[in-house]
């Protein structure tokens, strides 16, 4: 029987958010597990990159969503985009919402990550999207592009709206469904 993974906390504990599906210890164990899989090359390369992505995305979503780091990242990205829009002067595009554009960029990141996660044999149905793959070299033990993309997606996947936003949310929940039981099963972390 798989132990319940939900974090049960006293309502007066300000550190633990009862809206989260994993306890703080379980969240921390996800990054350790992702490091073990990626650094020690556990399994075939396709498994390594997909498992690392799912674990890191879940770690970032559960651990840093609505945190000061999340807010700082969104604010800095919006400020950067707004400064670019301000350079347009009286042009019509200058009235665009910088926060919405950040959501569009996260949606594009989701499509890129999804293309990297799909098996290449699906390219007949999905086109060139499924042929994108994170490249690996023998010179390094870790795969930084996977970690960066997963961290950005995990922390910011709640920003897009519309159909892409629904798909981002569903994919984030799928990552949680896949990675959620791992801390309890592997480390006994509840």
Beta strands, then each sheet from edge to edge (+ up, - down):
end
